[in-house]
């Protein structure tokens, strides 16, 4: 059995449902993340009276063996299916997406109505124009690629990045190193991720629900300038919170976690007040 296939077996990586009040939040993790990324914000919303559903996107976490067989339709469908299932029993549904999950949330909101969005470090663009042109050539020459083939597993920066991506992996194990070096990734997976982001940008042009965007000023994954461009796309300007943090703005370990949690709860509380006073969120 592949050593990689044994990752993400812990309970924290599984989807979760915490029953609460009438408002419900659907939480969508990033790439290549799991619901573990969304547990901290889920706990905050649950304490505030919300029913919380942490979604596991198809092919992620415990299902990573099938990741290369999945795509945009599967990921969006997992969220829209959950929203549909919740609609009859809940007065208000909010989608909360982190990074790639933000792109999924925007696409899902276009396909199935939600009442509000929280987008944390929302991904929509994979590199700049130069990188996209280069990728267009590379993928035609190499339909699969080996991202770890020449990796130096002794480099601290590389180890830190892999530890975040693949938690619990023993990077000193020669068998694991060999398996990572041999790993072949289909180019279409990158295209699916990039396509999700591009579609999210287009979806933002038509989404007209209350939206909160949280962005770390030191984010080196989703650059602040990209998020600013996304903000300007919405027909109704979102509420924007910029914090002194990197990419992991929904982590309880983030230096800005207290501020982020408070702003999300305040935003969510405003939605429930509006439902009570007006009979719905417009």
Number of C-alpha atoms within 10 A of each C-alpha: 5 10 12 15 13 15 17 22 12 12 10 14 21 16 18 19 13 15 13 15 14 15 22 26 27 25 28 30 26 24 15 16 24 24 25 21 21 28 23 17 21 27 14 16 23 20 12 15 15 26 22 26 25 25 22 25 27 20 18 23 27 20 15 18 14 12 17 17 13 17 19 20 13 13 23 23 18 18 26 22 12 15 24 14 11 20 14 9 11 16 18 21 24 26 26 28 27 28 27 27 31 29 32 34 32 30 28 24 27 18 14 15 16 26 20 24 27 27 26 28 32 31 30 27 24 18 15 9 10 8 10 14 11 10 16 11 10 14 16 10 10 11 12 16 16 15 13 16 15 9 14 11 14 10 9 10 10 12 16 12 11 15 14 12 14 17 13 13 18 13 16 11 9 10 13 16 19 12 15 19 15 14 15 16 15 16 17 17 17 16 17 16 20 21 19 26 26 17 18 26 22 17 20 21 15 15 21 19 20 21 22 21 23 22 27 24 18 15 17 10 16 24 20 18 10 17 22 13 12 21 21 13 18 19 13 16 14 20 13 18 16 17 18 15 16 19 21 21 26 24 18 17 11 17 15 19 20 12 15 23 21 12 16 20 17 12 18 22 15 12 20 18 13 13 16 11 9 9 11 14 18 11
